[in-house]
């Protein structure tokens, strides 16, 4: 008598935020399907959750048209080989975690081969490239959405979807104890602490590092005892930022680079300066005032800015439906603008209190027992697929 083939679920995430969400997804499914085996692409959190890694996640962590073109052949090769593997050894379910430019094409191939497909984290079709809804319909059997307004979009398009909330809203304590966080990080209780988050990708840090360092220098000129924390996600981004410090001759700054510990740093902060992305939502969920900045190569910016539907790009502003957080994009993301915005928040207690109240309301809306909702949506797909 031959042993039954193991129940396999394919998962692909393409960056640090996706790794966190992917690990949460694996935990949610494993609670219902303890026999399941997970395989695909992810980061250290997904690996710790028990996933077999087929390719390093860093290969996919590229943003912007120019950057993707540079790595296009390699990324295309990975997707081709991954599709071939999954078609030869079909998983009971494939779940793409964010990374839509990579995952949607992969899901198209797998679905065409009879493999069940789901996607966790909707592409931002409400912000730009709304035409992708047609591709999503062809590629994805079920979409798990993390923002409440997304459910209606998929209902209108006739695509099965479930609002699961955002796992980060459950993972992050709202308004954590600032004094305890500073004690943990050995920071003076009374100091002005600014956290710099230049991004999780090498391409982002390469674009933002010099600007953030020069911004810190201008803040330090106004507040000589200001303390700066820079949490970075891996050795590559850390090396890049340290090189920028040397290039900008900024060794005198009271600045500490951390390996990870981003949430602890935000908890300790008075104000966060963040590159647009998931880090801005994390800062909001922790309840910390922030300034958002973003720069990219000019060609990428020109293409994106001509295709977006909203005046803001930061997730807190998108969720609020208005500018509640200062945003400085591309040529406006100058050290002068950023430092002035950070200083304004540091010295305006009323503005900080107002922001903290808005952030607390966001966290309540996004806290939805996401693991239970994800499992309830996806486990029936696995069971039906396994029985077919």
HELIX and SHEET records of a PDB file:
HELIX    1   1 UNK A   16  UNK A   32  1                                  17    
HELIX    2   2 UNK A   44  UNK A   48  1                                   5    
HELIX    3   3 UNK A   57  UNK A   59  5                                   3    
HELIX    4   4 UNK A   65  UNK A   70  1                                   6    
HELIX    5   5 UNK A   72  UNK A   88  1                                  17    
HELIX    6   6 UNK A  100  UNK A  112  1                                  13    
HELIX    7   7 UNK A  132  UNK A  139  1                                   8    
HELIX    8   8 UNK A  150  UNK A  157  1                                   8    
HELIX    9   9 UNK A  167  UNK A  171  1                                   5    
HELIX   10  10 UNK A  178  UNK A  184  1                                   7    
HELIX   11  11 UNK A  202  UNK A  222  1                                  21    
HELIX   12  12 UNK A  235  UNK A  247  1                                  13    
HELIX   13  13 UNK A  262  UNK A  268  1                                   7    
HELIX   14  14 UNK A  278  UNK A  286  1                                   9    
HELIX   15  15 UNK A  298  UNK A  305  1                                   8    
HELIX   16  16 UNK A  315  UNK A  320  1                                   6    
HELIX   17  17 UNK A  330  UNK A  332  5                                   3    
HELIX   18  18 UNK A  335  UNK A  346  1                                  12    
HELIX   19  19 UNK A  349  UNK A  366  1                                  18    
HELIX   20  20 UNK A  370  UNK A  387  1                                  18    
SHEET    1   A 7 UNK A  52  UNK A  56  0                                        
SHEET    2   A 7 UNK A  37  UNK A  42  1                                        
SHEET    3   A 7 UNK A   8  UNK A  13  1                                        
SHEET    4   A 7 UNK A  93  UNK A  97  1                                        
SHEET    5   A 7 UNK A 117  UNK A 120  1                                        
SHEET    6   A 7 UNK A 142  UNK A 145  1                                        
SHEET    7   A 7 UNK A 161  UNK A 163  1                                        
SHEET    1   B 6 UNK A 255  UNK A 259  0                                        
SHEET    2   B 6 UNK A 227  UNK A 232  1                                        
SHEET    3   B 6 UNK A 193  UNK A 197  1                                        
SHEET    4   B 6 UNK A 271  UNK A 275  1                                        
SHEET    5   B 6 UNK A 290  UNK A 294  1                                        
SHEET    6   B 6 UNK A 326  UNK A 329  1                                        
END                                                                             
